[in-house]
Amino acid sequence: MSQGKNVAIVLLSVTAGITAFWAWRAETELATLQARSAPPPAIPKQTQRSDLPANMLDSPEPKGGIGAVNSTSAGPDSAKPDDASTERRNIDEQHDLRESPEFQRLQSLARQGVLDIRYADLFRKLNLPPDLLQKLKDLLLEKQNIRTDVFTASRREGLSIRNDRELIDKLIQENESENEAALRSLLGESGYDTYLEHESNQVDRAIANRLDRRLSYTATPLSETQNDQLVALITAERVAQKSQPSAWGTSAAADQATLELGIPSQPLITDSVIAQARGFLTPAQVEVLTQFQAELNAGMEMARLMREQGARRRP
């Protein structure tokens, strides 16, 4: 936590601007994103203790949940028993809050808003009637929550990641497969292909949409066709760079970082992309795209410098 505060103090001294903002976000949330590359297991809510083998229930987690502090650990830096008990109690209270009906209601509303941000282009292309659109949103929310919701279920059922990992992984896969099958059934083959295409280029569309918003209040906003053409260029560039090492580690972590932080793991607006974009963008739009390239590259460079500084501070 102290490292994140130090980063925030450093960024306050840097000239205000979007690159500094995204770089700060990249540093402070990097640990979270790395953790998400190996997310907590999920168990469907309908799974009950009686449905599981008896040996899966022999090793319940500590009251504090998975990863709770062991109050018996020795050493000069070990937490005192009272401190450990307080921490476990705080963890329990947080879990209880997340399980409360009011929190679940608020969380559902908040996630609905995120869906519109992430899938608005897909909803527009599919042009579904209201009832089918709502069913699609419900399935997409279910897909996003498969892993998150199950942590609560695993804690409630007293399952152990150490002892039950294979079963948990199997349940995750089964639920994800069922969700994909439901999406395919709802959308049909053509609609499902459109959905898969949208999923595959979300990172590229997120970058293009930032430029779209930048140009939206100018005299030369991007047209829908121009946006799609730019997404195609960025997709081709990202695919070409797949064999190169990523600044964010795994491919999944890199894509998540780009979507949440707005900073790509590698330069996606390259000179080649700009040169090809001249074929369908106006000179004024190309000028903004070039400026946007410099901002993205600056954000990546600042994030790299801060990661290196943080690595040097670690023992």
C-alpha positions as CSV (number, residue, x, y, z in Angstrom):
1,M,0.0,0.0,0.0
2,S,2.9,2.4,0.8
3,Q,4.2,1.9,-2.7
4,G,0.9,3.0,-4.2
5,K,0.9,6.2,-2.0
6,N,4.5,7.0,-3.1
7,V,3.4,6.7,-6.7
8,A,0.5,9.0,-6.2
9,I,2.8,11.6,-4.6
10,V,5.2,11.4,-7.5
11,L,2.4,11.8,-10.0
12,L,1.1,14.9,-8.3
13,S,4.3,16.6,-9.2
14,V,4.0,15.7,-12.9
15,T,2.3,18.0,-15.4
16,A,-1.5,17.3,-15.2
17,G,-2.8,15.4,-18.1
18,I,-4.3,12.2,-19.2
19,T,-1.1,10.4,-19.5
20,A,-0.2,11.0,-15.9
21,F,-3.7,9.9,-14.8
22,W,-3.5,6.6,-16.7
23,A,0.0,5.9,-15.6
24,W,-1.0,6.4,-11.9
25,R,-3.9,4.0,-12.4
26,A,-1.6,1.5,-14.0
27,E,0.9,1.5,-11.1
28,T,-1.7,1.4,-8.3
29,E,-3.9,-1.3,-9.9
30,L,-1.1,-3.5,-11.4
31,A,-1.1,-5.8,-8.4
32,T,-4.9,-6.3,-8.7
33,L,-4.6,-7.1,-12.4
34,Q,-1.9,-9.6,-11.8
35,A,-4.0,-11.3,-9.2
36,R,-6.9,-11.5,-11.7
37,S,-4.8,-13.5,-14.1
38,A,-5.3,-16.3,-11.5
39,P,-8.8,-15.4,-10.2
40,P,-10.5,-16.9,-7.2
41,P,-12.4,-20.1,-8.0
42,A,-16.1,-20.0,-8.5
43,I,-18.8,-22.5,-7.4
44,P,-22.3,-22.2,-8.6
45,K,-24.8,-20.9,-6.0
46,Q,-27.0,-24.0,-6.5
47,T,-24.1,-26.3,-5.4
48,Q,-24.8,-27.5,-1.8
49,R,-22.6,-29.4,0.6
50,S,-24.7,-32.5,0.1
51,D,-23.9,-32.5,-3.6
52,L,-20.1,-32.8,-2.9
53,P,-18.0,-35.8,-2.0
54,A,-17.5,-36.1,1.8
55,N,-13.8,-35.7,1.6
56,M,-14.3,-32.2,0.1
57,L,-15.8,-31.1,3.3
58,D,-13.1,-32.3,5.7
59,S,-10.9,-29.2,5.4
60,P,-13.0,-26.0,5.8
61,E,-11.3,-22.7,5.5
62,P,-10.5,-20.6,8.5
63,K,-13.3,-18.3,9.7
64,G,-11.5,-15.4,8.0
65,G,-11.9,-17.0,4.6
66,I,-9.4,-18.3,2.1
67,G,-6.0,-16.9,2.8
68,A,-6.8,-15.7,6.3
69,V,-3.9,-14.8,8.6
70,N,-2.5,-17.6,10.7
71,S,-2.3,-16.1,14.2
72,T,0.1,-18.8,15.3
73,S,2.9,-17.8,12.9
74,A,6.1,-16.8,14.6
75,G,8.7,-14.2,13.9
76,P,9.4,-10.6,14.7
77,D,7.1,-9.3,11.9
78,S,4.2,-11.6,12.7
79,A,0.9,-10.0,13.6
80,K,-0.2,-10.2,17.2
81,P,-3.1,-12.6,17.9
82,D,-5.5,-9.7,18.6
83,D,-4.5,-8.1,15.4
84,A,-5.1,-11.3,13.4
85,S,-8.5,-11.8,15.1
86,T,-9.5,-8.2,14.2
87,E,-8.4,-8.7,10.6
88,R,-10.4,-12.0,10.3
89,R,-13.4,-10.2,11.8
90,N,-13.1,-7.4,9.3
91,I,-12.9,-9.9,6.5
92,D,-16.0,-11.6,7.7
93,E,-17.9,-8.3,7.9
94,Q,-16.9,-7.5,4.4
95,H,-18.2,-10.8,3.1
96,D,-21.4,-10.4,5.1
97,L,-21.9,-7.0,3.5
98,R,-21.4,-8.3,0.0
99,E,-23.9,-11.1,0.6
100,S,-26.6,-8.7,1.9
101,P,-29.6,-8.2,-0.4
102,E,-29.1,-4.4,-0.6
103,F,-25.5,-4.7,-1.6
104,Q,-26.4,-7.3,-4.2
105,R,-29.1,-5.0,-5.6
106,L,-26.7,-2.0,-5.9
107,Q,-24.0,-4.2,-7.4
108,S,-26.4,-5.5,-10.0
109,L,-27.4,-1.9,-11.0
110,A,-23.8,-0.8,-11.2
111,R,-22.9,-3.8,-13.4
112,Q,-25.7,-3.0,-15.7
113,G,-24.2,0.3,-16.4
114,V,-20.8,-1.3,-17.1
115,L,-22.5,-3.6,-19.6
116,D,-23.7,-0.6,-21.7
117,I,-20.2,0.8,-21.8
118,R,-18.6,-2.5,-22.8
119,Y,-21.2,-3.9,-25.1
120,A,-23.0,-0.9,-26.6
121,D,-21.6,-1.5,-30.0
122,L,-22.6,-5.2,-29.9
123,F,-26.2,-4.2,-28.8
124,R,-26.4,-1.8,-31.7
125,K,-25.2,-4.4,-34.2
126,L,-27.5,-7.1,-33.0
127,N,-30.6,-4.8,-32.8
128,L,-32.5,-7.2,-30.6
129,P,-36.1,-6.5,-29.4
130,P,-36.3,-5.3,-25.8
131,D,-37.1,-8.7,-24.2
132,L,-34.2,-10.5,-26.0
133,L,-31.8,-7.7,-25.3
134,Q,-32.6,-8.0,-21.5
135,K,-32.0,-11.7,-21.7
136,L,-28.7,-11.1,-23.4
137,K,-27.7,-8.6,-20.7
138,D,-28.7,-11.1,-18.0
139,L,-26.5,-13.8,-19.6
140,L,-23.5,-11.4,-20.0
141,L,-23.8,-10.4,-16.3
142,E,-24.0,-14.0,-15.3
143,K,-20.8,-14.7,-17.4
144,Q,-18.9,-11.8,-15.7
145,N,-20.0,-13.0,-12.2
146,I,-19.3,-16.7,-12.5
147,R,-16.0,-16.4,-10.8
148,T,-16.8,-13.6,-8.5
149,D,-20.0,-15.0,-7.0
150,V,-18.5,-18.4,-6.3
151,F,-15.9,-17.1,-3.9
152,T,-18.8,-16.3,-1.6
153,A,-20.3,-19.7,-2.2
154,S,-17.0,-21.5,-1.5
155,R,-16.6,-19.7,1.7
156,R,-20.2,-20.4,2.7
157,E,-19.7,-24.1,2.0
158,G,-16.3,-24.3,3.8
159,L,-14.5,-25.6,0.7
160,S,-10.7,-25.6,0.5
161,I,-8.9,-24.4,-2.6
162,R,-5.9,-26.5,-1.6
163,N,-7.9,-29.7,-1.3
164,D,-10.7,-29.1,-3.8
165,R,-9.0,-27.2,-6.6
166,E,-9.8,-29.8,-9.3
167,L,-13.5,-29.9,-8.5
168,I,-13.7,-26.1,-8.3
169,D,-12.0,-25.8,-11.7
170,K,-14.3,-28.3,-13.2
171,L,-17.3,-26.4,-11.9
172,I,-16.0,-23.2,-13.3
173,Q,-15.6,-24.8,-16.7
174,E,-19.1,-26.4,-16.6
175,N,-20.8,-23.1,-15.7
176,E,-18.9,-21.2,-18.4
177,S,-19.8,-23.8,-21.0
178,E,-23.4,-23.6,-20.0
179,N,-23.4,-19.8,-20.2
180,E,-21.8,-19.9,-23.7
181,A,-24.4,-22.5,-24.8
182,A,-27.2,-20.2,-23.6
183,L,-25.7,-17.2,-25.4
184,R,-25.5,-19.2,-28.6
185,S,-29.1,-20.5,-28.3
186,L,-30.4,-17.0,-27.7
187,L,-28.5,-15.2,-30.5
188,G,-28.5,-17.9,-33.2
189,E,-25.4,-18.8,-35.3
190,S,-25.1,-15.4,-37.0
191,G,-25.7,-13.3,-33.9
192,Y,-23.3,-15.6,-31.9
193,D,-20.6,-15.0,-34.5
194,T,-21.1,-11.3,-34.1
195,Y,-20.8,-11.6,-30.4
196,L,-17.6,-13.6,-30.7
197,E,-16.1,-11.0,-33.0
198,H,-17.0,-8.3,-30.5
199,E,-15.3,-10.3,-27.7
200,S,-12.2,-10.8,-29.7
201,N,-11.5,-7.2,-30.5
202,Q,-12.8,-5.4,-27.3
203,V,-9.2,-4.2,-26.6
204,D,-8.9,-2.7,-30.0
205,R,-12.3,-1.2,-29.9
206,A,-11.6,0.4,-26.5
207,I,-8.6,2.2,-28.0
208,A,-10.5,3.3,-31.0
209,N,-13.4,4.5,-28.9
210,R,-11.1,6.8,-26.9
211,L,-10.1,8.5,-30.2
212,D,-13.8,8.5,-31.2
213,R,-14.7,10.4,-28.0
214,R,-11.8,12.8,-28.5
215,L,-13.1,13.7,-32.0
216,S,-16.7,13.7,-31.0
217,Y,-16.6,17.4,-29.9
218,T,-14.6,18.6,-33.0
219,A,-15.7,19.5,-36.5
220,T,-14.5,16.1,-37.8
221,P,-16.0,13.3,-35.6
222,L,-15.4,9.7,-36.6
223,S,-18.1,8.1,-38.6
224,E,-19.2,4.6,-37.7
225,T,-17.4,3.3,-40.8
226,Q,-14.2,5.1,-39.9
227,N,-14.4,3.7,-36.4
228,D,-14.8,0.1,-37.7
229,Q,-11.9,0.6,-40.1
230,L,-9.6,1.9,-37.3
231,V,-10.6,-1.1,-35.1
232,A,-9.6,-3.4,-37.9
233,L,-6.2,-1.8,-38.2
234,I,-5.5,-1.9,-34.5
235,T,-6.7,-5.6,-34.4
236,A,-4.2,-6.5,-37.2
237,E,-1.4,-4.7,-35.3
238,R,-2.2,-6.4,-32.0
239,V,-2.3,-9.8,-33.7
240,A,1.0,-9.1,-35.3
241,Q,2.5,-8.3,-31.9
242,K,1.1,-11.4,-30.1
243,S,4.5,-13.2,-30.3
244,Q,6.3,-10.3,-28.5
245,P,6.5,-10.1,-24.7
246,S,3.8,-8.1,-23.0
247,A,4.4,-5.5,-20.4
248,W,1.4,-6.9,-18.4
249,G,2.5,-10.6,-18.4
250,T,-0.1,-13.0,-19.8
251,S,-2.3,-12.2,-22.8
252,A,-5.4,-12.2,-20.6
253,A,-3.9,-9.8,-18.1
254,A,-2.7,-7.5,-20.9
255,D,-6.2,-7.3,-22.4
256,Q,-7.7,-6.7,-19.0
257,A,-5.2,-3.9,-18.3
258,T,-6.0,-2.3,-21.6
259,L,-9.7,-2.4,-21.0
260,E,-9.6,-1.1,-17.4
261,L,-6.7,1.3,-17.4
262,G,-6.8,2.5,-21.0
263,I,-3.0,1.8,-21.4
264,P,-2.2,-1.0,-24.0
265,S,0.6,-3.4,-23.1
266,Q,2.3,-2.6,-26.4
267,P,2.1,0.3,-28.8
268,L,-1.0,-0.4,-30.9
269,I,-1.2,3.0,-32.6
270,T,2.0,2.6,-34.5
271,D,3.4,4.6,-37.4
272,S,2.2,1.8,-39.7
273,V,-1.4,2.2,-38.4
274,I,-1.3,5.9,-38.9
275,A,0.0,5.6,-42.4
276,Q,-2.8,3.2,-43.3
277,A,-5.4,5.3,-41.5
278,R,-4.6,8.2,-43.9
279,G,-6.5,6.3,-46.5
280,F,-9.9,6.8,-44.7
281,L,-9.3,9.6,-42.2
282,T,-9.2,13.4,-42.9
283,P,-6.0,15.3,-42.3
284,A,-7.5,16.8,-39.1
285,Q,-8.4,13.4,-37.8
286,V,-4.9,12.1,-38.6
287,E,-3.4,15.0,-36.7
288,V,-5.4,14.0,-33.6
289,L,-4.6,10.3,-34.1
290,T,-0.9,11.2,-34.1
291,Q,-1.3,13.2,-30.9
292,F,-3.2,10.3,-29.4
293,Q,-0.3,8.0,-30.3
294,A,2.1,10.2,-28.4
295,E,-0.1,10.2,-25.3
296,L,-0.5,6.4,-25.3
297,N,3.2,5.9,-25.7
298,A,3.9,8.4,-22.9
299,G,1.5,6.6,-20.6
300,M,3.2,3.3,-21.3
301,E,6.7,4.8,-20.7
302,M,5.7,6.4,-17.4
303,A,4.1,3.1,-16.2
304,R,7.3,1.2,-17.2
305,L,9.5,3.7,-15.3
306,M,7.4,3.4,-12.1
307,R,7.3,-0.4,-12.3
308,E,11.1,-0.4,-12.6
309,Q,11.4,1.9,-9.6
310,G,9.0,-0.3,-7.6
311,A,11.1,-3.4,-8.5
312,R,14.3,-1.7,-7.2
313,R,12.6,-1.0,-3.9
314,R,11.6,-4.5,-3.3
315,P,14.0,-6.5,-1.1
